[in-house]
Amino acid sequence: MNRVLDEYFPDLEKSLGTARACAVFGTSRATLHRHRNPAPPRLGPRRPFHHPAELTEQERAQALAALDSPRFADKSPGQVWATLLDEGVYLCSQATMYRLLRMRGTSGERRAQAVHPARKKPELTADGPNQVWSWDITKLKGLTRGVYYLLYVILDIFSRKVIWWEIWPTETGVLAKEFIEHAIAANDGIAPEAIHADRGTAMTSNTVSGLLALLGIDQSHSRPRVSNDNPYSEAQFKTLKFCPAFPGEFGSIEDANVFCGQFFRYYNTEHRHSGIGMHTPGSVHDGSALEIQARRAATLNAAFLAHPERFRGRRPSPPPLPSRVWINKPSTGLEAGEAAASAQTPNVA
């Protein structure tokens, strides 16, 4: 660009004038002036500039000493400035205090804050039914805006069987306590070793805690704001609400009870669950899945003997039943090979 200005601009400037020539070249008159009048080279380093109102080194040290003092070590510069001002002392402005701390690299949070201990990650394992139950509450939408019916569901994490369910218009500790009692009664009076739930008001109520303590059942809760600490109940709710027959809205609590009754009967006795080897939750819970598994293996073996070419020479076997499942795989005590049988993120199929 500089060469073009030197070579062509003077002739164009004579015929059109400086302003029009600059417009043709797409440059400003200021740029042309700087090109024709370059600044002289600077000799030596630039002299440091000191503002007339700048603090002296002693005043900076005094302000930092006040900010670092035990009295103000956990106070913001604004708090320090106001407190000193009330006492008739002015060291510098709030902005200067912030700038001094920033220059030193200590402008972060100064206030003393409570440090909450990390919530313990729930780690529960089960290698058979009635060891660990999981329960939760979900909302079923009514026809009227703002109307919801609360569905309580408790299930066994090993068999995936829904042990018990109830629908109520509200959520309370008393209802939760009775709900757990009804679930144990529906399970032939057999209580689990542990029950896991979220941290809802009903789940953490003293009423429920007292019942579980009385029955000798270990109580486990999800960590706050951790979505995958209760995966079995969440997966079951997704299976429910993504069911093709799910209406989306219910005209009354009676309608919700009718639909859930039909769905959970189907889910426990007919639904083949991919997380338990394509068996039904009911058969895994009562142990009949072992006999069904043997019949499946015999059927597949007969098919293989009849047409081995259809299986490329590999004898087929039915999907395996789970040997152990867990909520958050324990860091020790489990073999790595059992990872395939885990259900940390259960399949909702």
C-alpha positions in Angstrom: 0.0 0.0 0.0 2.8 2.4 0.8 4.4 1.8 -2.6 1.1 2.5 -4.4 0.7 5.8 -2.5 4.2 6.9 -3.4 3.9 5.9 -7.0 0.3 6.8 -8.1 -1.2 9.1 -5.5 0.7 12.3 -6.3 -0.6 12.5 -9.9 -4.1 11.6 -8.9 -4.0 14.2 -6.1 -3.0 16.9 -8.5 -6.0 16.3 -10.7 -8.7 15.4 -8.2 -7.5 16.9 -4.9 -6.4 15.2 -1.7 -9.8 14.3 -0.4 -11.1 12.8 -3.6 -7.8 10.9 -4.2 -8.1 9.4 -0.7 -11.6 8.3 -1.4 -10.5 6.6 -4.6 -7.7 4.8 -2.8 -10.0 3.9 0.1 -7.8 5.5 2.7 -8.2 8.3 5.1 -6.4 11.6 5.1 -5.1 10.8 8.6 -3.4 7.7 7.2 -2.0 9.7 4.4 -0.6 12.3 6.8 1.0 9.6 9.0 2.5 8.0 5.9 4.0 11.3 4.8 5.1 12.4 8.3 6.3 9.3 10.2 7.0 9.7 13.9 10.6 10.0 14.7 12.2 6.8 16.2 12.0 6.6 20.0 15.4 6.9 21.6 15.8 4.8 24.7 13.1 3.2 26.9 9.9 5.0 27.6 10.0 7.0 30.8 7.5 5.6 33.4 4.5 7.7 33.9 3.3 8.5 37.4 -0.1 10.0 37.9 -0.1 13.0 40.2 -2.7 11.3 42.4 -0.9 8.0 42.5 -0.3 6.4 45.9 3.2 6.3 47.2 4.9 3.0 48.0 4.4 3.7 51.7 0.6 4.3 51.1 0.3 1.2 49.0 2.0 -0.9 51.8 -0.3 0.7 54.4 -3.5 -0.2 52.4 -2.3 -3.8 51.8 -1.4 -4.2 55.4 -4.9 -3.1 56.4 -6.5 -5.5 53.9 -4.2 -8.4 55.2 -4.7 -7.7 58.9 -6.5 -10.4 60.9 -9.3 -8.0 61.4 -10.1 -7.6 57.7 -8.5 -10.7 56.2 -11.9 -12.2 55.4 -13.7 -8.9 54.5 -14.2 -7.5 51.0 -12.5 -4.3 50.1 -15.8 -2.5 50.3 -16.3 -3.7 53.8 -12.8 -2.6 54.8 -13.2 0.8 53.2 -16.6 1.4 54.9 -15.4 0.3 58.3 -12.2 2.4 58.2 -14.2 5.4 57.0 -16.6 5.0 59.9 -13.6 5.2 62.2 -12.3 8.4 60.5 -9.6 6.7 58.5 -9.2 7.0 54.7 -6.4 5.1 53.0 -7.6 5.0 49.4 -10.7 4.3 47.3 -12.5 0.9 47.0 -11.3 0.7 43.4 -7.7 1.2 44.4 -8.0 -1.5 47.0 -9.3 -3.9 44.4 -6.5 -2.8 42.0 -3.8 -3.4 44.6 -5.1 -6.9 45.4 -5.4 -7.6 41.7 -1.9 -6.5 41.0 -0.7 -8.9 43.7 -2.9 -11.7 42.5 -5.1 -12.0 45.6 -8.3 -10.5 44.4 -10.3 -13.7 44.7 -13.0 -14.5 47.3 -11.9 -13.2 50.7 -14.9 -13.9 52.8 -14.9 -16.9 55.2 -17.5 -19.5 53.9 -18.8 -22.7 55.3 -17.4 -25.8 53.7 -19.9 -28.6 53.5 -18.5 -32.1 53.5 -19.1 -34.1 50.3 -22.1 -36.3 50.4 -21.3 -39.9 50.6 -22.0 -41.8 47.4 -24.6 -44.5 48.0 -23.2 -47.9 47.1 -25.7 -50.8 47.2 -25.4 -54.3 45.8 -27.8 -57.1 45.4 -27.3 -60.7 44.1 -30.8 -61.8 44.7 -34.4 -60.6 45.3 -35.5 -58.8 48.5 -32.1 -57.4 49.3 -32.4 -53.8 48.0 -35.6 -52.0 47.1 -35.8 -48.6 45.4 -38.7 -46.3 45.5 -39.7 -42.9 44.2 -42.7 -40.6 43.5 -43.7 -39.3 40.1 -46.4 -36.9 38.9 -49.3 -38.0 36.7 -50.9 -35.0 35.0 -54.6 -34.4 35.4 -56.9 -32.7 32.9 -57.1 -29.4 34.9 -54.1 -27.2 34.8 -52.0 -27.6 37.9 -53.6 -30.8 39.0 -51.3 -33.8 39.5 -51.7 -37.2 41.0 -48.7 -38.6 42.8 -47.7 -42.2 41.9 -45.7 -44.0 44.6 -43.7 -47.0 43.3 -41.3 -49.4 45.0 -39.4 -52.1 43.2 -36.7 -54.7 43.7 -33.5 -53.6 41.9 -32.4 -57.3 41.3 -35.6 -58.6 39.8 -37.1 -55.2 38.7 -40.4 -56.3 40.0 -42.7 -53.6 41.2 -43.4 -54.7 44.7 -46.2 -52.1 45.4 -47.7 -48.9 44.1 -50.2 -46.4 45.2 -51.6 -43.1 43.9 -52.3 -40.2 46.3 -53.1 -36.5 45.7 -50.3 -35.4 48.0 -46.9 -36.4 49.4 -46.4 -36.8 53.1 -44.3 -38.8 55.5 -47.3 -40.6 56.9 -48.4 -41.8 53.5 -44.9 -42.9 52.7 -44.7 -44.9 55.9 -48.0 -46.7 55.2 -46.9 -47.2 51.6 -43.8 -49.1 52.7 -45.8 -51.1 55.2 -48.2 -52.1 52.4 -45.3 -53.1 50.2 -43.8 -55.4 52.8 -47.3 -57.0 53.4 -47.7 -57.5 49.6 -44.3 -59.2 49.5 -45.6 -62.0 51.8 -44.3 -60.0 54.8 -40.7 -60.2 53.6 -38.8 -56.9 54.1 -35.7 -56.0 52.2 -32.3 -55.5 53.7 -32.1 -51.9 52.4 -34.4 -49.3 50.8 -33.0 -46.6 48.6 -34.8 -43.3 47.7 -34.3 -39.8 46.7 -34.2 -36.9 49.1 -37.8 -35.8 48.9 -39.6 -34.6 52.0 -41.5 -37.9 52.3 -38.4 -40.0 51.8 -36.4 -38.2 54.4 -39.2 -37.7 56.9 -38.8 -38.9 60.5 -41.9 -41.1 60.1 -40.2 -43.2 57.4 -36.8 -43.2 59.2 -38.5 -44.4 62.4 -40.3 -47.2 60.6 -37.1 -48.4 58.8 -35.1 -48.3 62.0 -37.8 -50.3 63.8 -37.8 -53.0 61.1 -34.0 -53.1 60.9 -33.9 -51.9 57.3 -30.9 -49.9 56.1 -31.9 -46.5 54.7 -30.1 -45.0 51.7 -30.6 -41.7 49.9 -29.4 -40.2 46.7 -26.9 -37.3 46.8 -28.3 -33.8 46.3 -28.5 -32.8 42.6 -27.2 -36.2 41.4 -29.6 -37.5 38.8 -28.3 -41.1 38.4 -28.2 -42.1 42.1 -31.7 -43.7 41.8 -31.5 -45.2 38.3 -33.9 -48.1 38.7 -36.9 -46.1 39.7 -36.1 -43.4 37.1 -35.9 -46.1 34.4 -39.1 -47.7 35.5 -40.9 -44.4 35.4 -39.6 -43.8 31.8 -40.9 -47.3 30.8 -44.3 -46.3 32.3 -44.6 -42.9 30.6 -43.3 -44.0 27.3 -45.7 -46.9 27.1 -47.8 -46.5 23.9 -51.0 -46.8 26.0 -50.0 -44.1 28.4 -52.7 -41.4 28.1 -50.6 -38.5 29.2 -53.4 -37.0 31.2 -55.9 -38.5 33.6 -59.5 -37.4 34.1 -59.4 -38.4 37.8 -57.4 -40.3 40.4 -59.7 -43.3 39.7 -58.7 -43.3 36.0 -55.0 -43.2 37.0 -55.6 -46.2 39.4 -57.2 -48.2 36.6 -54.5 -47.5 34.1 -51.6 -48.2 36.6 -53.3 -51.4 37.8 -53.3 -52.7 34.2 -49.8 -51.5 33.4 -48.1 -52.9 36.5 -49.8 -56.3 36.1 -48.5 -56.4 32.5 -45.1 -55.1 33.6 -44.5 -57.7 36.3 -45.9 -60.8 34.4 -45.6 -60.1 30.7 -43.0 -57.5 30.0 -39.7 -59.1 28.9 -37.0 -56.8 30.4 -33.6 -56.6 28.6 -31.9 -55.8 31.9 -32.8 -59.3 33.3 -32.1 -61.4 30.3 -35.4 -60.8 28.6 -37.3 -62.4 31.5 -40.3 -60.9 33.3 -39.7 -59.2 36.6 -42.1 -61.6 38.3 -40.3 -64.7 37.2 -36.9 -63.4 38.3 -38.4 -62.4 41.7 -40.0 -65.8 42.4 -37.1 -67.8 40.9 -39.0 -69.4 38.1 -36.7 -67.6 35.6 -34.1 -70.3 36.2 -36.4 -73.0 34.9 -37.5 -70.8 32.0 -33.8 -70.2 31.2 -33.1 -73.9 31.0 -36.1 -74.4 28.6 -34.8 -71.5 26.4 -31.4 -73.1 26.3 -32.9 -76.5 25.3 -35.0 -74.9 22.6 -32.0 -73.0 21.1 -29.8 -76.1 21.3 -32.5 -78.1 19.3 -32.6 -75.3 16.7 -28.8 -75.4 16.4 -28.7 -79.2 15.9 -31.4 -78.9 13.3 -29.8 -76.1 11.3 -26.2 -75.3 12.5 -25.6 -73.4 9.3 -28.0 -70.7 10.4 -25.9 -70.0 13.4 -22.5 -70.1 11.6 -21.4 -73.0 13.6 -21.8 -71.2 17.0 -24.1 -72.8 19.5 -26.6 -70.1 20.7 -27.4 -69.4 24.3 -30.1 -67.2 25.8 -29.3 -63.8 27.3 -27.8 -64.4 30.8 -29.6 -63.6 34.0 -27.9 -61.0 36.2 -25.6 -62.3 38.8 -25.2 -59.0 40.7 -26.6 -55.5 40.3 -25.8 -52.3 42.1 -26.5 -48.6 42.6 -23.1 -47.1 42.0 -20.5 -49.8 41.6 -18.5 -50.3 44.8 -14.9 -49.4 44.4 -13.8 -52.7 46.0 -15.1 -56.2 46.5 -16.5 -56.8 43.1 -14.8 -58.6 40.2 -14.3 -56.6 37.1 -16.0 -59.3 35.0 -19.3 -58.5 36.8 -19.5 -55.1 35.2 -21.5 -56.5 32.3 -24.2 -57.7 34.7 -24.4 -54.4 36.6 -27.3 -52.1 36.2 -25.8 -48.7 37.1 -27.8 -47.3 34.2 -30.6 -49.9 33.8 -32.0 -50.6 30.4 -35.6 -49.4 30.2 -36.7 -51.7 27.4 
